[in-house]
Amino acid sequence: MEFFCYHRDRPGSTALRMELLERHWSYMDQYEKELIARGPTFAPGGGAPSGSVHIVDLPEPAAARAFAFDEPGYQAGVYRDVLLLRWRDMLGRTMWDFPGGRTGGNRYLVLGLGAGGAADLTPAPGRDDLIAYGPLLSDDATTWLGTAALVRAPDADAARGVLTVERYADIEIHPWEFGGRR
């Protein structure tokens, strides 16, 4: 079962986040084989970290909750909230398999929160700029709640274009980069 986990930083927690960085990486090292994608988001304009994305393949919802809430930054109060939803990998690869690599161009998290019937269940053809892409789903994977994508794009407006904008109650765009140890 694949899960999308987005820890949103609490305002003023950057120093604590940096203090815990090695503990965070050590924790994530335990999930190396299960991770599909990971990395920090940033405030617009390349500012301070604003969150942390993890897409992970785990055996059950309880394991996903443990993954999200046992994370050292969460335990220490770095994050103000956590979005944890089922997800379905529509590209069939990890971010490390992305042909564009980890550098070059701007990267974004595009998070579309649904309104009404399901939309964008599969990516548009020819989107070689997608790093990760899939629908956000209810715990039992029967209800569409939105879509999450990691994308390389020239700017935030272009990144937003991976979704059918009018089909969502809200779309968030966050600058993002490949995560993990350098």
C-alpha positions in Angstrom: 0.0 0.0 0.0 1.4 3.4 -1.0 1.0 6.4 1.2 1.5 10.1 0.7 2.8 11.8 3.9 3.3 15.6 4.1 4.6 17.0 7.4 4.0 20.8 7.4 6.5 22.8 9.4 5.4 24.8 12.5 6.3 28.5 12.1 9.7 29.3 13.7 10.8 25.6 13.8 13.7 25.8 11.3 16.5 25.8 13.9 14.9 22.7 15.6 14.5 21.1 12.2 18.2 21.6 11.4 19.2 20.3 14.8 17.3 17.1 14.2 18.4 16.6 10.5 20.8 13.7 11.2 18.2 12.0 13.4 15.6 12.5 10.6 17.9 11.0 8.0 18.8 8.0 10.2 15.1 7.4 10.8 14.4 7.5 7.0 17.4 5.2 6.4 15.3 2.5 8.0 12.7 2.9 5.2 15.2 3.1 2.2 13.6 0.2 0.4 10.0 1.5 1.0 10.5 5.1 -0.1 9.2 6.1 -3.5 10.0 9.8 -3.1 11.1 12.2 -0.4 12.3 15.7 0.2 11.8 19.1 1.7 9.4 21.8 0.6 10.3 25.5 0.9 8.6 28.8 1.4 8.0 30.6 -1.9 11.1 32.4 -3.3 13.5 29.8 -1.9 13.0 30.6 1.7 13.2 28.4 4.8 12.0 24.9 4.8 8.2 24.6 5.0 7.5 20.9 5.1 8.7 17.4 4.3 7.2 15.0 1.7 7.5 11.3 1.9 5.8 8.8 -0.4 6.2 5.3 1.0 5.1 1.8 0.3 4.1 0.1 3.6 2.0 -3.0 4.4 -0.9 -1.3 6.1 -2.3 2.0 7.4 -1.1 1.3 10.9 2.5 1.1 9.6 2.0 4.4 7.7 0.7 6.1 10.9 3.7 4.8 12.8 6.0 6.0 10.0 4.5 9.5 10.1 4.1 10.0 13.8 7.3 8.3 15.1 9.5 10.6 12.9 11.9 12.5 15.1 10.9 16.0 13.9 7.2 15.2 14.6 8.0 13.9 18.0 10.1 17.1 18.8 7.4 19.5 17.6 8.9 20.6 14.3 5.6 20.1 12.4 2.3 21.9 12.8 0.3 19.1 11.1 0.6 15.9 9.0 -1.3 15.0 5.9 -1.3 11.2 5.6 -3.4 9.6 2.8 -3.3 6.5 0.6 -1.7 7.2 -2.7 -1.3 5.3 -5.9 1.9 5.4 -7.9 0.8 6.0 -11.5 4.4 6.2 -12.9 5.6 2.8 -11.6 9.0 4.2 -10.4 10.7 6.0 -7.6 12.1 9.5 -7.8 15.6 8.0 -8.1 14.5 6.5 -11.4 13.3 9.9 -12.8 15.2 10.3 -16.1 15.8 14.0 -15.3 18.0 13.3 -12.3 18.0 15.2 -9.0 19.4 18.5 -10.4 18.6 20.9 -13.1 15.4 23.0 -13.2 12.9 23.9 -10.6 11.0 21.2 -8.7 7.6 21.4 -7.1 5.1 19.6 -5.0 1.6 20.0 -6.6 -1.1 19.1 -4.1 -4.6 19.2 -5.4 -7.4 18.7 -2.9 -10.5 17.3 -4.5 -13.9 18.7 -5.0 -16.6 16.4 -6.5 -15.8 13.6 -8.8 -12.4 12.1 -9.4 -10.0 14.0 -11.7 -6.5 13.4 -13.1 -6.4 9.8 -12.1 -3.6 9.3 -14.6 -1.1 11.8 -15.9 -1.6 13.4 -19.3 0.4 11.7 -22.0 3.9 12.9 -22.8 4.6 14.4 -19.3 8.3 13.6 -19.0 8.6 16.3 -16.4 6.8 14.2 -13.7 8.9 12.8 -10.9 6.0 11.2 -9.0 2.3 11.3 -9.7 -0.8 9.7 -8.2 -4.3 10.1 -6.8 -4.8 10.8 -3.0 -7.3 8.3 -1.6 -9.3 7.4 1.5 -7.9 4.8 3.9 -9.8 2.1 2.1 -8.6 3.4 -1.3 -12.2 3.7 -2.6 -12.7 7.5 -2.5 -10.7 10.0 -4.5 -9.6 12.9 -2.3 -7.2 14.7 -4.7 -3.9 14.3 -6.6 -0.3 14.8 -5.6 2.6 15.2 -8.0 6.3 16.0 -7.9 7.2 17.8 -11.1 10.1 19.6 -12.7 8.8 22.9 -14.2 10.0 26.3 -15.1 7.8 28.0 -12.5 4.9 27.4 -10.1 2.3 28.3 -12.7 3.7 25.7 -15.1 3.7 23.1 -12.3 0.0 23.8 -11.5 -0.7 22.8 -15.2 -0.2 19.1 -14.4 -3.7 19.2 -12.8 -7.1 20.2 -14.2 -7.4 23.3 -12.0 -11.2 23.7 -12.1 -11.7 20.2 -10.7 -10.1 21.0 -7.3 -11.2 22.9 -4.2 -7.7 24.0 -3.6 -4.3 23.5 -5.2 -1.1 24.1 -3.3 2.2 24.6 -5.0 5.4 24.2 -3.0 9.0 24.5 -4.1 10.5 21.0 -3.5 13.8 19.3 -3.9 15.1 15.7 -3.8 15.6 14.6 -0.2 18.0 12.4 1.6 21.7 12.4 2.4 23.9 14.4 0.1 
